[in-house]
Amino acid sequence: MANVTKEMTIGEILRTAPEVAPVLLEAGMHCLGCPSAQAESLEDAVLVHGIDIDELMKKIAEV
């Protein structure tokens, strides 16, 4: 999924590539609908959840 970047907000990602939602949920990011998802970048969100951004980006690329 080349059009998803770690600088995008979760909201942008879900609007652009909704098929990524299961990957985010599986990684433990259950905040897809919360207000923070509209403002936080994916990179910032994974820090809060203790998720490795590089591993998550690899999984997203496989979608």
PDB file of N, CA, C, O and CB in Angstrom:
ATOM      1  N   MET A   1       0.858  -1.164   0.000  1.00  0.00           N
ATOM      2  CA  MET A   1       0.000   0.000   0.000  1.00  0.00           C
ATOM      3  C   MET A   1       0.911   1.236   0.000  1.00  0.00           C
ATOM      4  O   MET A   1       1.191   1.808   1.053  1.00  0.00           O
ATOM      5  CB  MET A   1      -0.980  -0.007   1.236  1.00  0.00           C
ATOM      6  N   ALA A   2       1.357   1.629  -1.161  1.00  0.00           N
ATOM      7  CA  ALA A   2       2.348   2.691  -1.302  1.00  0.00           C
ATOM      8  C   ALA A   2       1.813   4.070  -0.943  1.00  0.00           C
ATOM      9  O   ALA A   2       2.601   4.961  -0.623  1.00  0.00           O
ATOM     10  CB  ALA A   2       2.864   2.712  -2.703  1.00  0.00           C
ATOM     11  N   ASN A   3       0.503   4.275  -0.987  1.00  0.00           N
ATOM     12  CA  ASN A   3      -0.026   5.608  -0.734  1.00  0.00           C
ATOM     13  C   ASN A   3      -0.237   5.914   0.740  1.00  0.00           C
ATOM     14  O   ASN A   3      -0.715   7.001   1.065  1.00  0.00           O
ATOM     15  CB  ASN A   3      -1.311   5.776  -1.456  1.00  0.00           C
ATOM     16  N   VAL A   4       0.095   5.010   1.637  1.00  0.00           N
ATOM     17  CA  VAL A   4      -0.011   5.249   3.076  1.00  0.00           C
ATOM     18  C   VAL A   4       1.370   5.582   3.617  1.00  0.00           C
ATOM     19  O   VAL A   4       2.335   4.850   3.399  1.00  0.00           O
ATOM     20  CB  VAL A   4      -0.614   4.012   3.815  1.00  0.00           C
ATOM     21  N   THR A   5       1.445   6.714   4.335  1.00  0.00           N
ATOM     22  CA  THR A   5       2.710   7.117   4.948  1.00  0.00           C
ATOM     23  C   THR A   5       2.522   7.257   6.451  1.00  0.00           C
ATOM     24  O   THR A   5       1.399   7.410   6.931  1.00  0.00           O
ATOM     25  CB  THR A   5       3.227   8.444   4.337  1.00  0.00           C
ATOM     26  N   LYS A   6       3.609   7.204   7.181  1.00  0.00           N
ATOM     27  CA  LYS A   6       3.522   7.332   8.639  1.00  0.00           C
ATOM     28  C   LYS A   6       3.212   8.755   9.077  1.00  0.00           C
ATOM     29  O   LYS A   6       2.891   8.992  10.241  1.00  0.00           O
ATOM     30  CB  LYS A   6       4.816   6.877   9.278  1.00  0.00           C
ATOM     31  N   GLU A   7       3.308   9.702   8.149  1.00  0.00           N
ATOM     32  CA  GLU A   7       2.982  11.090   8.470  1.00  0.00           C
ATOM     33  C   GLU A   7       1.480  11.375   8.366  1.00  0.00           C
ATOM     34  O   GLU A   7       1.004  12.400   8.854  1.00  0.00           O
ATOM     35  CB  GLU A   7       3.747  12.024   7.548  1.00  0.00           C
ATOM     36  N   MET A   8       0.744  10.474   7.734  1.00  0.00           N
ATOM     37  CA  MET A   8      -0.706  10.651   7.575  1.00  0.00           C
ATOM     38  C   MET A   8      -1.417  10.435   8.910  1.00  0.00           C
ATOM     39  O   MET A   8      -0.948   9.673   9.756  1.00  0.00           O
ATOM     40  CB  MET A   8      -1.264   9.673   6.506  1.00  0.00           C
ATOM     41  N   THR A   9      -2.544  11.107   9.090  1.00  0.00           N
ATOM     42  CA  THR A   9      -3.352  10.825  10.272  1.00  0.00           C
ATOM     43  C   THR A   9      -4.089   9.507  10.042  1.00  0.00           C
ATOM     44  O   THR A   9      -4.246   9.063   8.905  1.00  0.00           O
ATOM     45  CB  THR A   9      -4.359  11.993  10.567  1.00  0.00           C
ATOM     46  N   ILE A  10      -4.528   8.900  11.114  1.00  0.00           N
ATOM     47  CA  ILE A  10      -5.279   7.654  10.990  1.00  0.00           C
ATOM     48  C   ILE A  10      -6.555   7.903  10.189  1.00  0.00           C
ATOM     49  O   ILE A  10      -6.959   7.070   9.378  1.00  0.00           O
ATOM     50  CB  ILE A  10      -5.616   7.070  12.390  1.00  0.00           C
ATOM     51  N   GLY A  11      -7.179   9.045  10.418  1.00  0.00           N
ATOM     52  CA  GLY A  11      -8.373   9.402   9.656  1.00  0.00           C
ATOM     53  C   GLY A  11      -8.100   9.468   8.165  1.00  0.00           C
ATOM     54  O   GLY A  11      -8.891   8.960   7.370  1.00  0.00           O
ATOM     55  N   GLU A  12      -6.991  10.088   7.771  1.00  0.00           N
ATOM     56  CA  GLU A  12      -6.615  10.158   6.354  1.00  0.00           C
ATOM     57  C   GLU A  12      -6.395   8.763   5.782  1.00  0.00           C
ATOM     58  O   GLU A  12      -6.825   8.455   4.670  1.00  0.00           O
ATOM     59  CB  GLU A  12      -5.344  11.009   6.173  1.00  0.00           C
ATOM     60  N   ILE A  13      -5.722   7.933   6.555  1.00  0.00           N
ATOM     61  CA  ILE A  13      -5.444   6.572   6.101  1.00  0.00           C
ATOM     62  C   ILE A  13      -6.747   5.815   5.868  1.00  0.00           C
ATOM     63  O   ILE A  13      -6.905   5.138   4.852  1.00  0.00           O
ATOM     64  CB  ILE A  13      -4.567   5.826   7.125  1.00  0.00           C
ATOM     65  N   LEU A  14      -7.665   5.931   6.801  1.00  0.00           N
ATOM     66  CA  LEU A  14      -8.932   5.203   6.676  1.00  0.00           C
ATOM     67  C   LEU A  14      -9.770   5.715   5.519  1.00  0.00           C
ATOM     68  O   LEU A  14     -10.490   4.939   4.891  1.00  0.00           O
ATOM     69  CB  LEU A  14      -9.727   5.306   7.964  1.00  0.00           C
ATOM     70  N   ARG A  15      -9.692   7.013   5.223  1.00  0.00           N
ATOM     71  CA  ARG A  15     -10.421   7.556   4.075  1.00  0.00           C
ATOM     72  C   ARG A  15      -9.763   7.136   2.756  1.00  0.00           C
ATOM     73  O   ARG A  15     -10.447   6.860   1.771  1.00  0.00           O
ATOM     74  CB  ARG A  15     -10.494   9.092   4.166  1.00  0.00           C
ATOM     75  N   THR A  16      -8.438   7.094   2.751  1.00  0.00           N
ATOM     76  CA  THR A  16      -7.682   6.780   1.540  1.00  0.00           C
ATOM     77  C   THR A  16      -7.611   5.277   1.280  1.00  0.00           C
ATOM     78  O   THR A  16      -7.735   4.825   0.141  1.00  0.00           O
ATOM     79  CB  THR A  16      -6.279   7.350   1.641  1.00  0.00           C
ATOM     80  N   ALA A  17      -7.410   4.519   2.342  1.00  0.00           N
ATOM     81  CA  ALA A  17      -7.207   3.069   2.211  1.00  0.00           C
ATOM     82  C   ALA A  17      -7.923   2.333   3.334  1.00  0.00           C
ATOM     83  O   ALA A  17      -7.271   1.832   4.249  1.00  0.00           O
ATOM     84  CB  ALA A  17      -5.699   2.722   2.223  1.00  0.00           C
ATOM     85  N   PRO A  18      -9.253   2.257   3.286  1.00  0.00           N
ATOM     86  CA  PRO A  18     -10.006   1.623   4.377  1.00  0.00           C
ATOM     87  C   PRO A  18      -9.627   0.170   4.623  1.00  0.00           C
ATOM     88  O   PRO A  18      -9.869  -0.357   5.709  1.00  0.00           O
ATOM     89  CB  PRO A  18     -11.472   1.699   4.085  1.00  0.00           C
ATOM     90  N   GLU A  19      -9.041  -0.476   3.638  1.00  0.00           N
ATOM     91  CA  GLU A  19      -8.633  -1.874   3.797  1.00  0.00           C
ATOM     92  C   GLU A  19      -7.497  -2.041   4.803  1.00  0.00           C
ATOM     93  O   GLU A  19      -7.160  -3.165   5.175  1.00  0.00           O
ATOM     94  CB  GLU A  19      -8.213  -2.444   2.457  1.00  0.00           C
ATOM     95  N   VAL A  20      -6.905  -0.932   5.245  1.00  0.00           N
ATOM     96  CA  VAL A  20      -5.828  -0.973   6.238  1.00  0.00           C
ATOM     97  C   VAL A  20      -6.384  -1.109   7.662  1.00  0.00           C
ATOM     98  O   VAL A  20      -5.645  -1.481   8.574  1.00  0.00           O
ATOM     99  CB  VAL A  20      -4.960   0.292   6.132  1.00  0.00           C
ATOM    100  N   ALA A  21      -7.652  -0.819   7.862  1.00  0.00           N
ATOM    101  CA  ALA A  21      -8.252  -0.851   9.205  1.00  0.00           C
ATOM    102  C   ALA A  21      -7.993  -2.157   9.951  1.00  0.00           C
ATOM    103  O   ALA A  21      -7.609  -2.102  11.119  1.00  0.00           O
ATOM    104  CB  ALA A  21      -9.742  -0.626   9.103  1.00  0.00           C
ATOM    105  N   PRO A  22      -8.182  -3.330   9.341  1.00  0.00           N
ATOM    106  CA  PRO A  22      -7.920  -4.568  10.079  1.00  0.00           C
ATOM    107  C   PRO A  22      -6.461  -4.703  10.535  1.00  0.00           C
ATOM    108  O   PRO A  22      -6.188  -5.272  11.592  1.00  0.00           O
ATOM    109  CB  PRO A  22      -8.288  -5.757   9.220  1.00  0.00           C
ATOM    110  N   VAL A  23      -5.538  -4.182   9.744  1.00  0.00           N
ATOM    111  CA  VAL A  23      -4.121  -4.234  10.124  1.00  0.00           C
ATOM    112  C   VAL A  23      -3.884  -3.380  11.361  1.00  0.00           C
ATOM    113  O   VAL A  23      -3.166  -3.788  12.274  1.00  0.00           O
ATOM    114  CB  VAL A  23      -3.217  -3.756   8.958  1.00  0.00           C
ATOM    115  N   LEU A  24      -4.484  -2.202  11.392  1.00  0.00           N
ATOM    116  CA  LEU A  24      -4.332  -1.314  12.547  1.00  0.00           C
ATOM    117  C   LEU A  24      -4.971  -1.931  13.791  1.00  0.00           C
ATOM    118  O   LEU A  24      -4.397  -1.885  14.879  1.00  0.00           O
ATOM    119  CB  LEU A  24      -4.959   0.064  12.253  1.00  0.00           C
ATOM    120  N   LEU A  25      -6.146  -2.502  13.626  1.00  0.00           N
ATOM    121  CA  LEU A  25      -6.824  -3.141  14.761  1.00  0.00           C
ATOM    122  C   LEU A  25      -6.019  -4.321  15.286  1.00  0.00           C
ATOM    123  O   LEU A  25      -5.884  -4.496  16.497  1.00  0.00           O
ATOM    124  CB  LEU A  25      -8.230  -3.605  14.355  1.00  0.00           C
ATOM    125  N   GLU A  26      -5.489  -5.127  14.382  1.00  0.00           N
ATOM    126  CA  GLU A  26      -4.700  -6.286  14.785  1.00  0.00           C
ATOM    127  C   GLU A  26      -3.433  -5.858  15.537  1.00  0.00           C
ATOM    128  O   GLU A  26      -2.960  -6.572  16.421  1.00  0.00           O
ATOM    129  CB  GLU A  26      -4.329  -7.129  13.555  1.00  0.00           C
ATOM    130  N   ALA A  27      -2.898  -4.709  15.185  1.00  0.00           N
ATOM    131  CA  ALA A  27      -1.691  -4.205  15.838  1.00  0.00           C
ATOM    132  C   ALA A  27      -1.991  -3.653  17.236  1.00  0.00           C
ATOM    133  O   ALA A  27      -1.072  -3.374  18.006  1.00  0.00           O
ATOM    134  CB  ALA A  27      -1.043  -3.120  14.977  1.00  0.00           C
ATOM    135  N   GLY A  28      -3.286  -3.496  17.563  1.00  0.00           N
ATOM    136  CA  GLY A  28      -3.651  -3.000  18.883  1.00  0.00           C
ATOM    137  C   GLY A  28      -4.111  -1.561  18.893  1.00  0.00           C
ATOM    138  O   GLY A  28      -4.276  -0.966  19.958  1.00  0.00           O
ATOM    139  N   MET A  29      -4.321  -0.997  17.722  1.00  0.00           N
ATOM    140  CA  MET A  29      -4.779   0.382  17.629  1.00  0.00           C
ATOM    141  C   MET A  29      -6.298   0.380  17.495  1.00  0.00           C
ATOM    142  O   MET A  29      -6.840   0.362  16.390  1.00  0.00           O
ATOM    143  CB  MET A  29      -4.111   1.120  16.427  1.00  0.00           C
ATOM    144  N   HIS A  30      -6.962   0.397  18.626  1.00  0.00           N
ATOM    145  CA  HIS A  30      -8.419   0.316  18.651  1.00  0.00           C
ATOM    146  C   HIS A  30      -9.062   1.692  18.711  1.00  0.00           C
ATOM    147  O   HIS A  30     -10.230   1.821  19.077  1.00  0.00           O
ATOM    148  CB  HIS A  30      -8.876  -0.516  19.833  1.00  0.00           C
ATOM    149  N   CYS A  31      -8.305   2.714  18.353  1.00  0.00           N
ATOM    150  CA  CYS A  31      -8.774   4.102  18.462  1.00  0.00           C
ATOM    151  C   CYS A  31      -9.142   4.674  17.103  1.00  0.00           C
ATOM    152  O   CYS A  31      -9.077   5.889  16.917  1.00  0.00           O
ATOM    153  CB  CYS A  31      -7.705   4.975  19.118  1.00  0.00           C
ATOM    154  N   LEU A  32      -9.519   3.849  16.162  1.00  0.00           N
ATOM    155  CA  LEU A  32      -9.741   4.308  14.798  1.00  0.00           C
ATOM    156  C   LEU A  32     -10.827   5.368  14.688  1.00  0.00           C
ATOM    157  O   LEU A  32     -10.772   6.215  13.797  1.00  0.00           O
ATOM    158  CB  LEU A  32     -10.093   3.148  13.930  1.00  0.00           C
ATOM    159  N   GLY A  33     -11.794   5.335  15.562  1.00  0.00           N
ATOM    160  CA  GLY A  33     -12.881   6.298  15.494  1.00  0.00           C
ATOM    161  C   GLY A  33     -12.788   7.423  16.502  1.00  0.00           C
ATOM    162  O   GLY A  33     -13.659   8.293  16.534  1.00  0.00           O
ATOM    163  N   CYS A  34     -11.759   7.426  17.321  1.00  0.00           N
ATOM    164  CA  CYS A  34     -11.671   8.453  18.359  1.00  0.00           C
ATOM    165  C   CYS A  34     -11.196   9.783  17.767  1.00  0.00           C
ATOM    166  O   CYS A  34     -10.615   9.800  16.682  1.00  0.00           O
ATOM    167  CB  CYS A  34     -10.719   8.000  19.486  1.00  0.00           C
ATOM    168  N   PRO A  35     -11.435  10.888  18.464  1.00  0.00           N
ATOM    169  CA  PRO A  35     -11.029  12.208  17.950  1.00  0.00           C
ATOM    170  C   PRO A  35      -9.536  12.310  17.646  1.00  0.00           C
ATOM    171  O   PRO A  35      -9.145  13.024  16.723  1.00  0.00           O
ATOM    172  CB  PRO A  35     -11.403  13.279  18.946  1.00  0.00           C
ATOM    173  N   SER A  36      -8.713  11.623  18.393  1.00  0.00           N
ATOM    174  CA  SER A  36      -7.271  11.676  18.146  1.00  0.00           C
ATOM    175  C   SER A  36      -6.914  11.133  16.768  1.00  0.00           C
ATOM    176  O   SER A  36      -5.918  11.552  16.178  1.00  0.00           O
ATOM    177  CB  SER A  36      -6.523  10.891  19.219  1.00  0.00           C
ATOM    178  N   ALA A  37      -7.703  10.220  16.255  1.00  0.00           N
ATOM    179  CA  ALA A  37      -7.428   9.617  14.953  1.00  0.00           C
ATOM    180  C   ALA A  37      -7.497  10.650  13.825  1.00  0.00           C
ATOM    181  O   ALA A  37      -6.949  10.434  12.744  1.00  0.00           O
ATOM    182  CB  ALA A  37      -8.414   8.484  14.682  1.00  0.00           C
ATOM    183  N   GLN A  38      -8.165  11.758  14.080  1.00  0.00           N
ATOM    184  CA  GLN A  38      -8.278  12.802  13.070  1.00  0.00           C
ATOM    185  C   GLN A  38      -7.128  13.804  13.141  1.00  0.00           C
ATOM    186  O   GLN A  38      -6.925  14.578  12.206  1.00  0.00           O
ATOM    187  CB  GLN A  38      -9.597  13.527  13.222  1.00  0.00           C
ATOM    188  N   ALA A  39      -6.379  13.796  14.232  1.00  0.00           N
ATOM    189  CA  ALA A  39      -5.337  14.795  14.416  1.00  0.00           C
ATOM    190  C   ALA A  39      -3.930  14.214  14.522  1.00  0.00           C
ATOM    191  O   ALA A  39      -2.966  14.852  14.100  1.00  0.00           O
ATOM    192  CB  ALA A  39      -5.630  15.590  15.635  1.00  0.00           C
ATOM    193  N   GLU A  40      -3.804  13.019  15.076  1.00  0.00           N
ATOM    194  CA  GLU A  40      -2.487  12.406  15.285  1.00  0.00           C
ATOM    195  C   GLU A  40      -1.994  11.706  14.027  1.00  0.00           C
ATOM    196  O   GLU A  40      -2.769  11.060  13.321  1.00  0.00           O
ATOM    197  CB  GLU A  40      -2.541  11.411  16.446  1.00  0.00           C
ATOM    198  N   SER A  41      -0.707  11.838  13.754  1.00  0.00           N
ATOM    199  CA  SER A  41      -0.134  11.058  12.656  1.00  0.00           C
ATOM    200  C   SER A  41      -0.044   9.605  13.100  1.00  0.00           C
ATOM    201  O   SER A  41      -0.082   9.304  14.293  1.00  0.00           O
ATOM    202  CB  SER A  41       1.276  11.607  12.238  1.00  0.00           C
ATOM    203  N   LEU A  42       0.073   8.722  12.140  1.00  0.00           N
ATOM    204  CA  LEU A  42       0.240   7.303  12.462  1.00  0.00           C
ATOM    205  C   LEU A  42       1.477   7.112  13.322  1.00  0.00           C
ATOM    206  O   LEU A  42       1.464   6.330  14.273  1.00  0.00           O
ATOM    207  CB  LEU A  42       0.341   6.451  11.176  1.00  0.00           C
ATOM    208  N   GLU A  43       2.533   7.820  12.992  1.00  0.00           N
ATOM    209  CA  GLU A  43       3.780   7.711  13.750  1.00  0.00           C
ATOM    210  C   GLU A  43       3.597   8.123  15.206  1.00  0.00           C
ATOM    211  O   GLU A  43       4.124   7.465  16.103  1.00  0.00           O
ATOM    212  CB  GLU A  43       4.861   8.566  13.106  1.00  0.00           C
ATOM    213  N   ASP A  44       2.854   9.206  15.453  1.00  0.00           N
ATOM    214  CA  ASP A  44       2.592   9.632  16.827  1.00  0.00           C
ATOM    215  C   ASP A  44       1.713   8.626  17.562  1.00  0.00           C
ATOM    216  O   ASP A  44       1.932   8.340  18.739  1.00  0.00           O
ATOM    217  CB  ASP A  44       1.931  11.009  16.838  1.00  0.00           C
ATOM    218  N   ALA A  45       0.722   8.096  16.861  1.00  0.00           N
ATOM    219  CA  ALA A  45      -0.206   7.148  17.486  1.00  0.00           C
ATOM    220  C   ALA A  45       0.492   5.858  17.907  1.00  0.00           C
ATOM    221  O   ALA A  45       0.198   5.318  18.973  1.00  0.00           O
ATOM    222  CB  ALA A  45      -1.346   6.825  16.531  1.00  0.00           C
ATOM    223  N   VAL A  46       1.409   5.361  17.084  1.00  0.00           N
ATOM    224  CA  VAL A  46       2.074   4.109  17.458  1.00  0.00           C
ATOM    225  C   VAL A  46       2.972   4.290  18.670  1.00  0.00           C
ATOM    226  O   VAL A  46       3.170   3.353  19.443  1.00  0.00           O
ATOM    227  CB  VAL A  46       2.889   3.574  16.290  1.00  0.00           C
ATOM    228  N   LEU A  47       3.514   5.482  18.838  1.00  0.00           N
ATOM    229  CA  LEU A  47       4.332   5.748  20.028  1.00  0.00           C
ATOM    230  C   LEU A  47       3.498   5.611  21.297  1.00  0.00           C
ATOM    231  O   LEU A  47       3.956   5.055  22.295  1.00  0.00           O
ATOM    232  CB  LEU A  47       4.956   7.157  19.953  1.00  0.00           C
ATOM    233  N   VAL A  48       2.277   6.120  21.249  1.00  0.00           N
ATOM    234  CA  VAL A  48       1.372   6.040  22.398  1.00  0.00           C
ATOM    235  C   VAL A  48       1.022   4.589  22.713  1.00  0.00           C
ATOM    236  O   VAL A  48       0.858   4.216  23.874  1.00  0.00           O
ATOM    237  CB  VAL A  48       0.089   6.848  22.132  1.00  0.00           C
ATOM    238  N   HIS A  49       0.911   3.769  21.655  1.00  0.00           N
ATOM    239  CA  HIS A  49       0.508   2.381  21.824  1.00  0.00           C
ATOM    240  C   HIS A  49       1.682   1.414  21.946  1.00  0.00           C
ATOM    241  O   HIS A  49       1.472   0.212  22.112  1.00  0.00           O
ATOM    242  CB  HIS A  49      -0.351   1.971  20.678  1.00  0.00           C
ATOM    243  N   GLY A  50       2.904   1.915  21.868  1.00  0.00           N
ATOM    244  CA  GLY A  50       4.075   1.057  22.007  1.00  0.00           C
ATOM    245  C   GLY A  50       4.267   0.092  20.845  1.00  0.00           C
ATOM    246  O   GLY A  50       4.711  -1.040  21.034  1.00  0.00           O
ATOM    247  N   ILE A  51       3.931   0.548  19.643  1.00  0.00           N
ATOM    248  CA  ILE A  51       4.017  -0.286  18.449  1.00  0.00           C
ATOM    249  C   ILE A  51       5.204   0.187  17.607  1.00  0.00           C
ATOM    250  O   ILE A  51       5.458   1.387  17.503  1.00  0.00           O
ATOM    251  CB  ILE A  51       2.685  -0.233  17.626  1.00  0.00           C
ATOM    252  N   ASP A  52       5.922  -0.754  17.014  1.00  0.00           N
ATOM    253  CA  ASP A  52       7.050  -0.430  16.150  1.00  0.00           C
ATOM    254  C   ASP A  52       6.524   0.055  14.792  1.00  0.00           C
ATOM    255  O   ASP A  52       5.849  -0.690  14.082  1.00  0.00           O
ATOM    256  CB  ASP A  52       7.988  -1.667  15.976  1.00  0.00           C
ATOM    257  N   ILE A  53       6.835   1.298  14.441  1.00  0.00           N
ATOM    258  CA  ILE A  53       6.308   1.884  13.211  1.00  0.00           C
ATOM    259  C   ILE A  53       6.804   1.152  11.964  1.00  0.00           C
ATOM    260  O   ILE A  53       6.052   0.987  11.003  1.00  0.00           O
ATOM    261  CB  ILE A  53       6.691   3.351  13.131  1.00  0.00           C
ATOM    262  N   ASP A  54       8.052   0.717  11.973  1.00  0.00           N
ATOM    263  CA  ASP A  54       8.588   0.036  10.793  1.00  0.00           C
ATOM    264  C   ASP A  54       7.883  -1.298  10.543  1.00  0.00           C
ATOM    265  O   ASP A  54       7.583  -1.641   9.400  1.00  0.00           O
ATOM    266  CB  ASP A  54      10.092  -0.192  10.953  1.00  0.00           C
ATOM    267  N   GLU A  55       7.623  -2.041  11.606  1.00  0.00           N
ATOM    268  CA  GLU A  55       6.911  -3.318  11.478  1.00  0.00           C
ATOM    269  C   GLU A  55       5.484  -3.078  10.984  1.00  0.00           C
ATOM    270  O   GLU A  55       4.982  -3.811  10.131  1.00  0.00           O
ATOM    271  CB  GLU A  55       6.894  -4.075  12.834  1.00  0.00           C
ATOM    272  N   LEU A  56       4.840  -2.052  11.524  1.00  0.00           N
ATOM    273  CA  LEU A  56       3.470  -1.756  11.118  1.00  0.00           C
ATOM    274  C   LEU A  56       3.442  -1.329   9.655  1.00  0.00           C
ATOM    275  O   LEU A  56       2.545  -1.740   8.918  1.00  0.00           O
ATOM    276  CB  LEU A  56       2.859  -0.658  12.014  1.00  0.00           C
ATOM    277  N   MET A  57       4.385  -0.529   9.223  1.00  0.00           N
ATOM    278  CA  MET A  57       4.425  -0.084   7.825  1.00  0.00           C
ATOM    279  C   MET A  57       4.649  -1.277   6.886  1.00  0.00           C
ATOM    280  O   MET A  57       4.114  -1.294   5.778  1.00  0.00           O
ATOM    281  CB  MET A  57       5.542   0.974   7.623  1.00  0.00           C
ATOM    282  N   LYS A  58       5.428  -2.266   7.316  1.00  0.00           N
ATOM    283  CA  LYS A  58       5.611  -3.474   6.503  1.00  0.00           C
ATOM    284  C   LYS A  58       4.290  -4.213   6.333  1.00  0.00           C
ATOM    285  O   LYS A  58       3.966  -4.669   5.237  1.00  0.00           O
ATOM    286  CB  LYS A  58       6.658  -4.403   7.141  1.00  0.00           C
ATOM    287  N   LYS A  59       3.528  -4.330   7.421  1.00  0.00           N
ATOM    288  CA  LYS A  59       2.239  -5.014   7.358  1.00  0.00           C
ATOM    289  C   LYS A  59       1.247  -4.245   6.479  1.00  0.00           C
ATOM    290  O   LYS A  59       0.482  -4.839   5.720  1.00  0.00           O
ATOM    291  CB  LYS A  59       1.665  -5.194   8.770  1.00  0.00           C
ATOM    292  N   ILE A  60       1.276  -2.920   6.598  1.00  0.00           N
ATOM    293  CA  ILE A  60       0.383  -2.103   5.761  1.00  0.00           C
ATOM    294  C   ILE A  60       0.750  -2.276   4.296  1.00  0.00           C
ATOM    295  O   ILE A  60      -0.136  -2.348   3.444  1.00  0.00           O
ATOM    296  CB  ILE A  60       0.459  -0.606   6.162  1.00  0.00           C
ATOM    297  N   ALA A  61       2.031  -2.342   3.992  1.00  0.00           N
ATOM    298  CA  ALA A  61       2.478  -2.498   2.600  1.00  0.00           C
ATOM    299  C   ALA A  61       2.018  -3.822   1.989  1.00  0.00           C
ATOM    300  O   ALA A  61       1.902  -3.939   0.769  1.00  0.00           O
ATOM    301  CB  ALA A  61       3.999  -2.403   2.525  1.00  0.00           C
ATOM    302  N   GLU A  62       1.759  -4.809   2.831  1.00  0.00           N
ATOM    303  CA  GLU A  62       1.328  -6.118   2.350  1.00  0.00           C
ATOM    304  C   GLU A  62      -0.149  -6.176   1.992  1.00  0.00           C
ATOM    305  O   GLU A  62      -0.610  -7.138   1.376  1.00  0.00           O
ATOM    306  CB  GLU A  62       1.624  -7.155   3.382  1.00  0.00           C
ATOM    307  N   VAL A  63      -0.890  -5.143   2.380  1.00  0.00           N
ATOM    308  CA  VAL A  63      -2.353  -5.124   2.119  1.00  0.00           C
ATOM    309  C   VAL A  63      -2.608  -4.862   0.648  1.00  0.00           C
ATOM    310  O   VAL A  63      -3.762  -4.807   0.222  1.00  0.00           O
ATOM    311  CB  VAL A  63      -3.070  -4.040   2.988  1.00  0.00           C
TER     312      VAL A  63
END
